[in-house]
């Protein structure tokens, strides 16, 4: 998207929100794309879960979700319900 087209669209979108400051004016965010999303909590406290190491060599390490982590995972899985145009590939 060129700068002129971006400025025309921006007039109808209102002011730039703080979360949009890192967005490029040269990228078309409306096009179909894959996006990788990372969640981080304040001070990186492990409130969403914890890493559990396998007890034996045959057991892989995995994330054990806390109650809050499970709530986030449930909401994440339901994104397509609220926004049908968005597909979640992995959670």
PyMOL Python script that loads the backbone (N, CA, C, O; Angstrom):
from pymol import cmd

cmd.read_pdbstr("""\
ATOM      1  N   UNK A   1       0.859  -1.166   0.000  1.00  0.00           N
ATOM      2  CA  UNK A   1       0.000   0.000   0.000  1.00  0.00           C
ATOM      3  C   UNK A   1       0.904   1.227   0.000  1.00  0.00           C
ATOM      4  O   UNK A   1       1.816   1.336   0.820  1.00  0.00           O
ATOM      5  N   UNK A   2       0.646   2.145  -0.922  1.00  0.00           N
ATOM      6  CA  UNK A   2       1.493   3.330  -0.984  1.00  0.00           C
ATOM      7  C   UNK A   2       1.050   4.363   0.063  1.00  0.00           C
ATOM      8  O   UNK A   2      -0.033   4.251   0.638  1.00  0.00           O
ATOM      9  N   UNK A   3       1.879   5.340   0.293  1.00  0.00           N
ATOM     10  CA  UNK A   3       1.657   6.341   1.341  1.00  0.00           C
ATOM     11  C   UNK A   3       0.361   7.130   1.117  1.00  0.00           C
ATOM     12  O   UNK A   3      -0.360   7.422   2.071  1.00  0.00           O
ATOM     13  N   UNK A   4       0.066   7.473  -0.138  1.00  0.00           N
ATOM     14  CA  UNK A   4      -1.130   8.255  -0.452  1.00  0.00           C
ATOM     15  C   UNK A   4      -2.402   7.472  -0.104  1.00  0.00           C
ATOM     16  O   UNK A   4      -3.327   8.014   0.499  1.00  0.00           O
ATOM     17  N   UNK A   5      -2.437   6.193  -0.491  1.00  0.00           N
ATOM     18  CA  UNK A   5      -3.589   5.348  -0.205  1.00  0.00           C
ATOM     19  C   UNK A   5      -3.759   5.171   1.310  1.00  0.00           C
ATOM     20  O   UNK A   5      -4.877   5.166   1.826  1.00  0.00           O
ATOM     21  N   UNK A   6      -2.621   5.025   2.013  1.00  0.00           N
ATOM     22  CA  UNK A   6      -2.648   4.876   3.463  1.00  0.00           C
ATOM     23  C   UNK A   6      -3.251   6.117   4.120  1.00  0.00           C
ATOM     24  O   UNK A   6      -4.090   6.000   5.014  1.00  0.00           O
ATOM     25  N   UNK A   7      -2.834   7.288   3.687  1.00  0.00           N
ATOM     26  CA  UNK A   7      -3.333   8.539   4.267  1.00  0.00           C
ATOM     27  C   UNK A   7      -4.830   8.711   4.007  1.00  0.00           C
ATOM     28  O   UNK A   7      -5.544   9.215   4.874  1.00  0.00           O
ATOM     29  N   UNK A   8      -5.316   8.306   2.840  1.00  0.00           N
ATOM     30  CA  UNK A   8      -6.747   8.391   2.543  1.00  0.00           C
ATOM     31  C   UNK A   8      -7.560   7.492   3.479  1.00  0.00           C
ATOM     32  O   UNK A   8      -8.611   7.896   3.976  1.00  0.00           O
ATOM     33  N   UNK A   9      -7.072   6.283   3.714  1.00  0.00           N
ATOM     34  CA  UNK A   9      -7.768   5.358   4.608  1.00  0.00           C
ATOM     35  C   UNK A   9      -7.693   5.824   6.052  1.00  0.00           C
ATOM     36  O   UNK A   9      -8.645   5.649   6.813  1.00  0.00           O
ATOM     37  N   UNK A  10      -6.587   6.407   6.427  1.00  0.00           N
ATOM     38  CA  UNK A  10      -6.368   6.812   7.809  1.00  0.00           C
ATOM     39  C   UNK A  10      -7.345   7.902   8.247  1.00  0.00           C
ATOM     40  O   UNK A  10      -7.706   7.965   9.422  1.00  0.00           O
ATOM     41  N   UNK A  11      -7.774   8.752   7.332  1.00  0.00           N
ATOM     42  CA  UNK A  11      -8.712   9.825   7.679  1.00  0.00           C
ATOM     43  C   UNK A  11      -9.991   9.273   8.293  1.00  0.00           C
ATOM     44  O   UNK A  11     -10.593   9.910   9.158  1.00  0.00           O
ATOM     45  N   UNK A  12     -10.407   8.093   7.849  1.00  0.00           N
ATOM     46  CA  UNK A  12     -11.641   7.498   8.334  1.00  0.00           C
ATOM     47  C   UNK A  12     -11.422   6.609   9.551  1.00  0.00           C
ATOM     48  O   UNK A  12     -12.385   6.208  10.204  1.00  0.00           O
ATOM     49  N   UNK A  13     -10.192   6.305   9.858  1.00  0.00           N
ATOM     50  CA  UNK A  13      -9.887   5.403  10.962  1.00  0.00           C
ATOM     51  C   UNK A  13      -9.674   6.136  12.272  1.00  0.00           C
ATOM     52  O   UNK A  13      -9.637   5.505  13.328  1.00  0.00           O
ATOM     53  N   UNK A  14      -9.532   7.452  12.230  1.00  0.00           N
ATOM     54  CA  UNK A  14      -9.272   8.201  13.456  1.00  0.00           C
ATOM     55  C   UNK A  14      -7.783   8.249  13.745  1.00  0.00           C
ATOM     56  O   UNK A  14      -6.963   7.901  12.896  1.00  0.00           O
ATOM     57  N   UNK A  15      -7.447   8.675  14.931  1.00  0.00           N
ATOM     58  CA  UNK A  15      -6.041   8.807  15.313  1.00  0.00           C
ATOM     59  C   UNK A  15      -5.350   7.469  15.441  1.00  0.00           C
ATOM     60  O   UNK A  15      -5.991   6.426  15.565  1.00  0.00           O
ATOM     61  N   UNK A  16      -4.045   7.518  15.408  1.00  0.00           N
ATOM     62  CA  UNK A  16      -3.248   6.301  15.525  1.00  0.00           C
ATOM     63  C   UNK A  16      -3.205   5.868  16.983  1.00  0.00           C
ATOM     64  O   UNK A  16      -2.819   6.643  17.859  1.00  0.00           O
ATOM     65  N   UNK A  17      -3.597   4.644  17.235  1.00  0.00           N
ATOM     66  CA  UNK A  17      -3.597   4.106  18.597  1.00  0.00           C
ATOM     67  C   UNK A  17      -2.166   3.750  18.994  1.00  0.00           C
ATOM     68  O   UNK A  17      -1.337   3.488  18.122  1.00  0.00           O
ATOM     69  N   UNK A  18      -1.858   3.735  20.304  1.00  0.00           N
ATOM     70  CA  UNK A  18      -0.497   3.387  20.740  1.00  0.00           C
ATOM     71  C   UNK A  18      -0.020   2.039  20.216  1.00  0.00           C
ATOM     72  O   UNK A  18       1.163   1.870  19.922  1.00  0.00           O
ATOM     73  N   UNK A  19      -0.947   1.067  20.095  1.00  0.00           N
ATOM     74  CA  UNK A  19      -0.551  -0.258  19.617  1.00  0.00           C
ATOM     75  C   UNK A  19      -0.204  -0.261  18.134  1.00  0.00           C
ATOM     76  O   UNK A  19       0.373  -1.226  17.633  1.00  0.00           O
ATOM     77  N   UNK A  20      -0.550   0.803  17.433  1.00  0.00           N
ATOM     78  CA  UNK A  20      -0.307   0.868  15.990  1.00  0.00           C
ATOM     79  C   UNK A  20       0.991   1.589  15.642  1.00  0.00           C
ATOM     80  O   UNK A  20       1.331   1.691  14.463  1.00  0.00           O
ATOM     81  N   UNK A  21       1.715   2.084  16.619  1.00  0.00           N
ATOM     82  CA  UNK A  21       2.919   2.864  16.350  1.00  0.00           C
ATOM     83  C   UNK A  21       3.996   2.066  15.624  1.00  0.00           C
ATOM     84  O   UNK A  21       4.808   2.637  14.895  1.00  0.00           O
ATOM     85  N   UNK A  22       4.006   0.746  15.822  1.00  0.00           N
ATOM     86  CA  UNK A  22       5.029  -0.084  15.175  1.00  0.00           C
ATOM     87  C   UNK A  22       4.608  -0.539  13.790  1.00  0.00           C
ATOM     88  O   UNK A  22       5.395  -1.172  13.087  1.00  0.00           O
ATOM     89  N   UNK A  23       3.388  -0.232  13.384  1.00  0.00           N
ATOM     90  CA  UNK A  23       2.901  -0.669  12.081  1.00  0.00           C
ATOM     91  C   UNK A  23       3.529   0.139  10.957  1.00  0.00           C
ATOM     92  O   UNK A  23       3.729   1.347  11.078  1.00  0.00           O
ATOM     93  N   UNK A  24       3.828  -0.530   9.889  1.00  0.00           N
ATOM     94  CA  UNK A  24       4.411   0.110   8.718  1.00  0.00           C
ATOM     95  C   UNK A  24       3.313   0.702   7.844  1.00  0.00           C
ATOM     96  O   UNK A  24       2.297   0.052   7.596  1.00  0.00           O
ATOM     97  N   UNK A  25       3.510   1.916   7.383  1.00  0.00           N
ATOM     98  CA  UNK A  25       2.529   2.534   6.495  1.00  0.00           C
ATOM     99  C   UNK A  25       2.615   1.939   5.085  1.00  0.00           C
ATOM    100  O   UNK A  25       1.735   2.183   4.260  1.00  0.00           O
ATOM    101  N   UNK A  26       3.646   1.176   4.807  1.00  0.00           N
ATOM    102  CA  UNK A  26       3.837   0.591   3.483  1.00  0.00           C
ATOM    103  C   UNK A  26       3.322  -0.856   3.398  1.00  0.00           C
ATOM    104  O   UNK A  26       3.481  -1.503   2.363  1.00  0.00           O
ATOM    105  N   UNK A  27       2.712  -1.364   4.466  1.00  0.00           N
ATOM    106  CA  UNK A  27       2.234  -2.750   4.483  1.00  0.00           C
ATOM    107  C   UNK A  27       0.707  -2.763   4.462  1.00  0.00           C
ATOM    108  O   UNK A  27       0.071  -1.981   5.168  1.00  0.00           O
ATOM    109  N   UNK A  28       0.122  -3.639   3.663  1.00  0.00           N
ATOM    110  CA  UNK A  28      -1.324  -3.777   3.597  1.00  0.00           C
ATOM    111  C   UNK A  28      -1.767  -4.827   4.620  1.00  0.00           C
ATOM    112  O   UNK A  28      -1.674  -6.028   4.367  1.00  0.00           O
ATOM    113  N   UNK A  29      -2.242  -4.369   5.761  1.00  0.00           N
ATOM    114  CA  UNK A  29      -2.661  -5.275   6.826  1.00  0.00           C
ATOM    115  C   UNK A  29      -4.018  -5.926   6.554  1.00  0.00           C
ATOM    116  O   UNK A  29      -4.455  -6.778   7.328  1.00  0.00           O
ATOM    117  N   UNK A  30      -4.686  -5.542   5.476  1.00  0.00           N
ATOM    118  CA  UNK A  30      -5.971  -6.137   5.129  1.00  0.00           C
ATOM    119  C   UNK A  30      -5.810  -7.378   4.252  1.00  0.00           C
ATOM    120  O   UNK A  30      -6.756  -8.150   4.094  1.00  0.00           O
ATOM    121  N   UNK A  31      -4.640  -7.572   3.692  1.00  0.00           N
ATOM    122  CA  UNK A  31      -4.415  -8.725   2.822  1.00  0.00           C
ATOM    123  C   UNK A  31      -4.340 -10.008   3.657  1.00  0.00           C
ATOM    124  O   UNK A  31      -4.009  -9.977   4.842  1.00  0.00           O
ATOM    125  N   UNK A  32      -4.653 -11.121   3.016  1.00  0.00           N
ATOM    126  CA  UNK A  32      -4.586 -12.409   3.701  1.00  0.00           C
ATOM    127  C   UNK A  32      -3.126 -12.766   3.951  1.00  0.00           C
ATOM    128  O   UNK A  32      -2.327 -12.815   3.015  1.00  0.00           O
ATOM    129  N   UNK A  33      -2.783 -13.010   5.186  1.00  0.00           N
ATOM    130  CA  UNK A  33      -1.405 -13.301   5.577  1.00  0.00           C
ATOM    131  C   UNK A  33      -1.407 -14.265   6.762  1.00  0.00           C
ATOM    132  O   UNK A  33      -2.442 -14.527   7.374  1.00  0.00           O
ATOM    133  N   UNK A  34      -0.235 -14.775   7.062  1.00  0.00           N
ATOM    134  CA  UNK A  34      -0.003 -15.529   8.289  1.00  0.00           C
ATOM    135  C   UNK A  34       0.686 -14.596   9.263  1.00  0.00           C
ATOM    136  O   UNK A  34       1.643 -13.913   8.899  1.00  0.00           O
ATOM    137  N   UNK A  35       0.215 -14.561  10.486  1.00  0.00           N
ATOM    138  CA  UNK A  35       0.840 -13.748  11.528  1.00  0.00           C
ATOM    139  C   UNK A  35       1.179 -14.644  12.704  1.00  0.00           C
ATOM    140  O   UNK A  35       0.391 -15.510  13.085  1.00  0.00           O
ATOM    141  N   UNK A  36       2.337 -14.437  13.269  1.00  0.00           N
ATOM    142  CA  UNK A  36       2.744 -15.164  14.466  1.00  0.00           C
ATOM    143  C   UNK A  36       2.543 -14.218  15.646  1.00  0.00           C
ATOM    144  O   UNK A  36       3.043 -13.093  15.647  1.00  0.00           O
ATOM    145  N   UNK A  37       1.814 -14.684  16.638  1.00  0.00           N
ATOM    146  CA  UNK A  37       1.481 -13.878  17.801  1.00  0.00           C
ATOM    147  C   UNK A  37       2.194 -14.460  19.017  1.00  0.00           C
ATOM    148  O   UNK A  37       2.180 -15.671  19.236  1.00  0.00           O
ATOM    149  N   UNK A  38       2.813 -13.592  19.798  1.00  0.00           N
ATOM    150  CA  UNK A  38       3.475 -14.000  21.025  1.00  0.00           C
ATOM    151  C   UNK A  38       2.844 -13.232  22.181  1.00  0.00           C
ATOM    152  O   UNK A  38       2.675 -12.015  22.106  1.00  0.00           O
ATOM    153  N   UNK A  39       2.503 -13.931  23.229  1.00  0.00           N
ATOM    154  CA  UNK A  39       1.951 -13.287  24.418  1.00  0.00           C
ATOM    155  C   UNK A  39       3.020 -13.215  25.490  1.00  0.00           C
ATOM    156  O   UNK A  39       3.729 -14.189  25.745  1.00  0.00           O
ATOM    157  N   UNK A  40       3.129 -12.066  26.109  1.00  0.00           N
ATOM    158  CA  UNK A  40       4.041 -11.898  27.236  1.00  0.00           C
ATOM    159  C   UNK A  40       3.305 -11.112  28.311  1.00  0.00           C
ATOM    160  O   UNK A  40       2.606 -10.146  28.003  1.00  0.00           O
ATOM    161  N   UNK A  41       3.451 -11.510  29.548  1.00  0.00           N
ATOM    162  CA  UNK A  41       2.781 -10.812  30.638  1.00  0.00           C
ATOM    163  C   UNK A  41       3.761  -9.881  31.334  1.00  0.00           C
ATOM    164  O   UNK A  41       4.977  -9.991  31.172  1.00  0.00           O
ATOM    165  N   UNK A  42       3.210  -8.975  32.102  1.00  0.00           N
ATOM    166  CA  UNK A  42       4.013  -7.973  32.809  1.00  0.00           C
ATOM    167  C   UNK A  42       5.111  -8.635  33.633  1.00  0.00           C
ATOM    168  O   UNK A  42       4.862  -9.592  34.366  1.00  0.00           O
ATOM    169  N   UNK A  43       6.294  -8.129  33.507  1.00  0.00           N
ATOM    170  CA  UNK A  43       7.479  -8.643  34.204  1.00  0.00           C
ATOM    171  C   UNK A  43       7.772 -10.113  33.886  1.00  0.00           C
ATOM    172  O   UNK A  43       8.556 -10.765  34.577  1.00  0.00           O
ATOM    173  N   UNK A  44       7.133 -10.618  32.836  1.00  0.00           N
ATOM    174  CA  UNK A  44       7.319 -12.000  32.385  1.00  0.00           C
ATOM    175  C   UNK A  44       7.096 -13.036  33.498  1.00  0.00           C
ATOM    176  O   UNK A  44       7.757 -14.074  33.538  1.00  0.00           O
ATOM    177  N   UNK A  45       6.157 -12.733  34.391  1.00  0.00           N
ATOM    178  CA  UNK A  45       5.809 -13.671  35.457  1.00  0.00           C
ATOM    179  C   UNK A  45       5.110 -14.884  34.847  1.00  0.00           C
ATOM    180  O   UNK A  45       4.308 -14.727  33.926  1.00  0.00           O
ATOM    181  N   UNK A  46       5.393 -16.078  35.336  1.00  0.00           N
ATOM    182  CA  UNK A  46       4.798 -17.287  34.749  1.00  0.00           C
ATOM    183  C   UNK A  46       3.368 -17.538  35.232  1.00  0.00           C
ATOM    184  O   UNK A  46       3.089 -18.574  35.835  1.00  0.00           O
ATOM    185  N   UNK A  47       2.467 -16.593  34.969  1.00  0.00           N
ATOM    186  CA  UNK A  47       1.086 -16.730  35.447  1.00  0.00           C
ATOM    187  C   UNK A  47       0.216 -17.566  34.511  1.00  0.00           C
ATOM    188  O   UNK A  47      -0.873 -17.984  34.903  1.00  0.00           O
ATOM    189  N   UNK A  48       0.670 -17.820  33.286  1.00  0.00           N
ATOM    190  CA  UNK A  48      -0.133 -18.589  32.332  1.00  0.00           C
ATOM    191  C   UNK A  48       0.139 -20.090  32.406  1.00  0.00           C
ATOM    192  O   UNK A  48      -0.648 -20.891  31.901  1.00  0.00           O
ATOM    193  N   UNK A  49       1.227 -20.461  33.021  1.00  0.00           N
ATOM    194  CA  UNK A  49       1.557 -21.877  33.134  1.00  0.00           C
ATOM    195  C   UNK A  49       3.013 -22.070  33.488  1.00  0.00           C
ATOM    196  O   UNK A  49       3.738 -21.119  33.780  1.00  0.00           O
ATOM    197  N   UNK A  50       3.422 -23.325  33.455  1.00  0.00           N
ATOM    198  CA  UNK A  50       4.821 -23.623  33.773  1.00  0.00           C
ATOM    199  C   UNK A  50       5.323 -24.759  32.892  1.00  0.00           C
ATOM    200  O   UNK A  50       4.550 -25.596  32.424  1.00  0.00           O
ATOM    201  N   UNK A  51       6.618 -24.767  32.681  1.00  0.00           N
ATOM    202  CA  UNK A  51       7.248 -25.826  31.890  1.00  0.00           C
ATOM    203  C   UNK A  51       7.483 -27.023  32.786  1.00  0.00           C
ATOM    204  O   UNK A  51       8.112 -26.907  33.838  1.00  0.00           O
ATOM    205  N   UNK A  52       6.977 -28.174  32.371  1.00  0.00           N
ATOM    206  CA  UNK A  52       7.133 -29.413  33.125  1.00  0.00           C
ATOM    207  C   UNK A  52       8.033 -30.328  32.316  1.00  0.00           C
ATOM    208  O   UNK A  52       7.727 -30.653  31.169  1.00  0.00           O
ATOM    209  N   UNK A  53       9.139 -30.742  32.909  1.00  0.00           N
ATOM    210  CA  UNK A  53      10.080 -31.623  32.224  1.00  0.00           C
ATOM    211  C   UNK A  53       9.640 -33.070  32.382  1.00  0.00           C
ATOM    212  O   UNK A  53       9.067 -33.458  33.399  1.00  0.00           O
ATOM    213  N   UNK A  54       9.920 -33.854  31.353  1.00  0.00           N
ATOM    214  CA  UNK A  54       9.573 -35.266  31.380  1.00  0.00           C
ATOM    215  C   UNK A  54      10.295 -35.991  32.496  1.00  0.00           C
ATOM    216  O   UNK A  54      11.471 -35.733  32.757  1.00  0.00           O
ATOM    217  N   UNK A  55       9.595 -36.892  33.151  1.00  0.00           N
ATOM    218  CA  UNK A  55      10.182 -37.666  34.243  1.00  0.00           C
ATOM    219  C   UNK A  55      11.165 -38.686  33.691  1.00  0.00           C
ATOM    220  O   UNK A  55      12.218 -38.928  34.281  1.00  0.00           O
ATOM    221  N   UNK A  56      10.817 -39.281  32.561  1.00  0.00           N
ATOM    222  CA  UNK A  56      11.703 -40.278  31.963  1.00  0.00           C
ATOM    223  C   UNK A  56      12.167 -39.784  30.595  1.00  0.00           C
ATOM    224  O   UNK A  56      11.688 -38.766  30.097  1.00  0.00           O
ATOM    225  N   UNK A  57      13.088 -40.503  30.007  1.00  0.00           N
ATOM    226  CA  UNK A  57      13.619 -40.142  28.696  1.00  0.00           C
ATOM    227  C   UNK A  57      12.558 -40.269  27.602  1.00  0.00           C
ATOM    228  O   UNK A  57      12.704 -39.694  26.524  1.00  0.00           O
ATOM    229  N   UNK A  58      11.499 -41.017  27.878  1.00  0.00           N
ATOM    230  CA  UNK A  58      10.448 -41.243  26.883  1.00  0.00           C
ATOM    231  C   UNK A  58       9.356 -40.173  26.931  1.00  0.00           C
ATOM    232  O   UNK A  58       8.498 -40.118  26.049  1.00  0.00           O
ATOM    233  N   UNK A  59       9.389 -39.338  27.942  1.00  0.00           N
ATOM    234  CA  UNK A  59       8.358 -38.322  28.122  1.00  0.00           C
ATOM    235  C   UNK A  59       8.915 -36.949  27.755  1.00  0.00           C
ATOM    236  O   UNK A  59       9.966 -36.547  28.255  1.00  0.00           O
ATOM    237  N   UNK A  60       8.212 -36.233  26.883  1.00  0.00           N
ATOM    238  CA  UNK A  60       8.650 -34.913  26.448  1.00  0.00           C
ATOM    239  C   UNK A  60       8.270 -33.850  27.466  1.00  0.00           C
ATOM    240  O   UNK A  60       7.313 -34.011  28.224  1.00  0.00           O
ATOM    241  N   UNK A  61       9.027 -32.768  27.475  1.00  0.00           N
ATOM    242  CA  UNK A  61       8.669 -31.615  28.285  1.00  0.00           C
ATOM    243  C   UNK A  61       7.421 -30.984  27.684  1.00  0.00           C
ATOM    244  O   UNK A  61       7.209 -31.051  26.473  1.00  0.00           O
ATOM    245  N   UNK A  62       6.602 -30.377  28.518  1.00  0.00           N
ATOM    246  CA  UNK A  62       5.375 -29.759  28.044  1.00  0.00           C
ATOM    247  C   UNK A  62       4.988 -28.595  28.959  1.00  0.00           C
ATOM    248  O   UNK A  62       5.538 -28.428  30.048  1.00  0.00           O
ATOM    249  N   UNK A  63       4.044 -27.808  28.495  1.00  0.00           N
ATOM    250  CA  UNK A  63       3.548 -26.687  29.281  1.00  0.00           C
ATOM    251  C   UNK A  63       2.300 -27.140  30.034  1.00  0.00           C
ATOM    252  O   UNK A  63       1.371 -27.693  29.445  1.00  0.00           O
ATOM    253  N   UNK A  64       2.295 -26.902  31.324  1.00  0.00           N
ATOM    254  CA  UNK A  64       1.127 -27.172  32.147  1.00  0.00           C
ATOM    255  C   UNK A  64       0.457 -25.822  32.403  1.00  0.00           C
ATOM    256  O   UNK A  64       1.013 -24.973  33.100  1.00  0.00           O
ATOM    257  N   UNK A  65      -0.724 -25.625  31.846  1.00  0.00           N
ATOM    258  CA  UNK A  65      -1.409 -24.341  31.947  1.00  0.00           C
ATOM    259  C   UNK A  65      -1.999 -24.126  33.341  1.00  0.00           C
ATOM    260  O   UNK A  65      -2.516 -25.050  33.967  1.00  0.00           O
ATOM    261  N   UNK A  66      -1.906 -22.887  33.804  1.00  0.00           N
ATOM    262  CA  UNK A  66      -2.590 -22.505  35.035  1.00  0.00           C
ATOM    263  C   UNK A  66      -4.058 -22.253  34.688  1.00  0.00           C
ATOM    264  O   UNK A  66      -4.447 -22.372  33.527  1.00  0.00           O
ATOM    265  N   UNK A  67      -4.864 -21.911  35.675  1.00  0.00           N
ATOM    266  CA  UNK A  67      -6.269 -21.608  35.415  1.00  0.00           C
ATOM    267  C   UNK A  67      -6.383 -20.417  34.465  1.00  0.00           C
ATOM    268  O   UNK A  67      -7.207 -20.420  33.551  1.00  0.00           O
ATOM    269  N   UNK A  68      -5.560 -19.412  34.687  1.00  0.00           N
ATOM    270  CA  UNK A  68      -5.572 -18.243  33.805  1.00  0.00           C
ATOM    271  C   UNK A  68      -5.067 -18.621  32.412  1.00  0.00           C
ATOM    272  O   UNK A  68      -5.608 -18.150  31.412  1.00  0.00           O
ATOM    273  N   UNK A  69      -4.053 -19.452  32.340  1.00  0.00           N
ATOM    274  CA  UNK A  69      -3.523 -19.906  31.063  1.00  0.00           C
ATOM    275  C   UNK A  69      -4.558 -20.690  30.268  1.00  0.00           C
ATOM    276  O   UNK A  69      -4.635 -20.565  29.046  1.00  0.00           O
ATOM    277  N   UNK A  70      -5.356 -21.499  30.965  1.00  0.00           N
ATOM    278  CA  UNK A  70      -6.410 -22.262  30.300  1.00  0.00           C
ATOM    279  C   UNK A  70      -7.490 -21.332  29.766  1.00  0.00           C
ATOM    280  O   UNK A  70      -8.041 -21.568  28.691  1.00  0.00           O
ATOM    281  N   UNK A  71      -7.795 -20.276  30.513  1.00  0.00           N
ATOM    282  CA  UNK A  71      -8.793 -19.295  30.060  1.00  0.00           C
ATOM    283  C   UNK A  71      -8.304 -18.591  28.795  1.00  0.00           C
ATOM    284  O   UNK A  71      -9.081 -18.370  27.866  1.00  0.00           O
ATOM    285  N   UNK A  72      -7.016 -18.240  28.758  1.00  0.00           N
ATOM    286  CA  UNK A  72      -6.439 -17.608  27.569  1.00  0.00           C
ATOM    287  C   UNK A  72      -6.475 -18.584  26.391  1.00  0.00           C
ATOM    288  O   UNK A  72      -6.828 -18.198  25.277  1.00  0.00           O
ATOM    289  N   UNK A  73      -6.115 -19.831  26.629  1.00  0.00           N
ATOM    290  CA  UNK A  73      -6.118 -20.843  25.569  1.00  0.00           C
ATOM    291  C   UNK A  73      -7.533 -21.048  25.009  1.00  0.00           C
ATOM    292  O   UNK A  73      -7.710 -21.205  23.800  1.00  0.00           O
ATOM    293  N   UNK A  74      -8.531 -21.046  25.890  1.00  0.00           N
ATOM    294  CA  UNK A  74      -9.917 -21.208  25.442  1.00  0.00           C
ATOM    295  C   UNK A  74     -10.354 -20.033  24.572  1.00  0.00           C
ATOM    296  O   UNK A  74     -10.990 -20.225  23.536  1.00  0.00           O
ATOM    297  N   UNK A  75     -10.013 -18.822  24.994  1.00  0.00           N
ATOM    298  CA  UNK A  75     -10.359 -17.634  24.202  1.00  0.00           C
ATOM    299  C   UNK A  75      -9.632 -17.652  22.861  1.00  0.00           C
ATOM    300  O   UNK A  75     -10.210 -17.316  21.828  1.00  0.00           O
ATOM    301  N   UNK A  76      -8.367 -18.045  22.886  1.00  0.00           N
ATOM    302  CA  UNK A  76      -7.565 -18.109  21.662  1.00  0.00           C
ATOM    303  C   UNK A  76      -8.204 -19.084  20.674  1.00  0.00           C
ATOM    304  O   UNK A  76      -8.294 -18.793  19.481  1.00  0.00           O
ATOM    305  N   UNK A  77      -8.640 -20.225  21.167  1.00  0.00           N
ATOM    306  CA  UNK A  77      -9.260 -21.230  20.296  1.00  0.00           C
ATOM    307  C   UNK A  77     -10.598 -20.745  19.750  1.00  0.00           C
ATOM    308  O   UNK A  77     -11.043 -21.215  18.703  1.00  0.00           O
ATOM    309  N   UNK A  78     -11.251 -19.803  20.452  1.00  0.00           N
ATOM    310  CA  UNK A  78     -12.552 -19.315  20.025  1.00  0.00           C
ATOM    311  C   UNK A  78     -12.517 -18.096  19.125  1.00  0.00           C
ATOM    312  O   UNK A  78     -13.570 -17.570  18.765  1.00  0.00           O
ATOM    313  N   UNK A  79     -11.338 -17.635  18.754  1.00  0.00           N
ATOM    314  CA  UNK A  79     -11.227 -16.441  17.912  1.00  0.00           C
ATOM    315  C   UNK A  79     -12.031 -16.589  16.624  1.00  0.00           C
ATOM    316  O   UNK A  79     -12.707 -15.648  16.208  1.00  0.00           O
ATOM    317  N   UNK A  80     -11.966 -17.740  15.999  1.00  0.00           N
ATOM    318  CA  UNK A  80     -12.684 -17.963  14.735  1.00  0.00           C
ATOM    319  C   UNK A  80     -14.196 -17.870  14.909  1.00  0.00           C
ATOM    320  O   UNK A  80     -14.918 -17.576  13.956  1.00  0.00           O
ATOM    321  N   UNK A  81     -14.672 -18.119  16.120  1.00  0.00           N
ATOM    322  CA  UNK A  81     -16.105 -17.999  16.401  1.00  0.00           C
ATOM    323  C   UNK A  81     -16.534 -16.531  16.350  1.00  0.00           C
ATOM    324  O   UNK A  81     -17.601 -16.210  15.827  1.00  0.00           O
ATOM    325  N   UNK A  82     -15.706 -15.654  16.889  1.00  0.00           N
ATOM    326  CA  UNK A  82     -16.022 -14.227  16.915  1.00  0.00           C
ATOM    327  C   UNK A  82     -15.663 -13.536  15.597  1.00  0.00           C
ATOM    328  O   UNK A  82     -16.359 -12.622  15.154  1.00  0.00           O
ATOM    329  N   UNK A  83     -14.581 -13.981  14.986  1.00  0.00           N
ATOM    330  CA  UNK A  83     -14.097 -13.397  13.735  1.00  0.00           C
ATOM    331  C   UNK A  83     -13.929 -14.512  12.708  1.00  0.00           C
ATOM    332  O   UNK A  83     -12.840 -15.075  12.593  1.00  0.00           O
ATOM    333  N   UNK A  84     -14.980 -14.845  11.957  1.00  0.00           N
ATOM    334  CA  UNK A  84     -14.927 -15.969  11.020  1.00  0.00           C
ATOM    335  C   UNK A  84     -13.831 -15.846   9.960  1.00  0.00           C
ATOM    336  O   UNK A  84     -13.391 -16.857   9.412  1.00  0.00           O
ATOM    337  N   UNK A  85     -13.386 -14.627   9.665  1.00  0.00           N
ATOM    338  CA  UNK A  85     -12.360 -14.430   8.660  1.00  0.00           C
ATOM    339  C   UNK A  85     -10.957 -14.757   9.182  1.00  0.00           C
ATOM    340  O   UNK A  85      -9.989 -14.756   8.421  1.00  0.00           O
ATOM    341  N   UNK A  86     -10.855 -15.037  10.493  1.00  0.00           N
ATOM    342  CA  UNK A  86      -9.567 -15.336  11.106  1.00  0.00           C
ATOM    343  C   UNK A  86      -9.523 -16.822  11.438  1.00  0.00           C
ATOM    344  O   UNK A  86     -10.426 -17.357  12.081  1.00  0.00           O
ATOM    345  N   UNK A  87      -8.464 -17.473  10.993  1.00  0.00           N
ATOM    346  CA  UNK A  87      -8.278 -18.884  11.315  1.00  0.00           C
ATOM    347  C   UNK A  87      -7.074 -19.065  12.212  1.00  0.00           C
ATOM    348  O   UNK A  87      -6.002 -18.526  11.938  1.00  0.00           O
ATOM    349  N   UNK A  88      -7.243 -19.822  13.281  1.00  0.00           N
ATOM    350  CA  UNK A  88      -6.140 -20.113  14.203  1.00  0.00           C
ATOM    351  C   UNK A  88      -5.573 -21.461  13.809  1.00  0.00           C
ATOM    352  O   UNK A  88      -6.288 -22.463  13.798  1.00  0.00           O
ATOM    353  N   UNK A  89      -4.293 -21.489  13.487  1.00  0.00           N
ATOM    354  CA  UNK A  89      -3.667 -22.739  13.035  1.00  0.00           C
ATOM    355  C   UNK A  89      -3.147 -23.563  14.196  1.00  0.00           C
ATOM    356  O   UNK A  89      -3.330 -24.780  14.222  1.00  0.00           O
ATOM    357  N   UNK A  90      -2.505 -22.919  15.152  1.00  0.00           N
ATOM    358  CA  UNK A  90      -1.951 -23.623  16.312  1.00  0.00           C
ATOM    359  C   UNK A  90      -2.196 -22.794  17.559  1.00  0.00           C
ATOM    360  O   UNK A  90      -2.324 -21.572  17.491  1.00  0.00           O
ATOM    361  N   UNK A  91      -2.257 -23.452  18.670  1.00  0.00           N
ATOM    362  CA  UNK A  91      -2.512 -22.729  19.909  1.00  0.00           C
ATOM    363  C   UNK A  91      -1.535 -23.080  20.971  1.00  0.00           C
ATOM    364  O   UNK A  91      -1.613 -22.554  22.081  1.00  0.00           O
TER     365      UNK A  91
END
""", "prot")
cmd.dss("prot")
cmd.show_as("cartoon", "prot")
cmd.util.cbc("prot")
cmd.orient("prot")
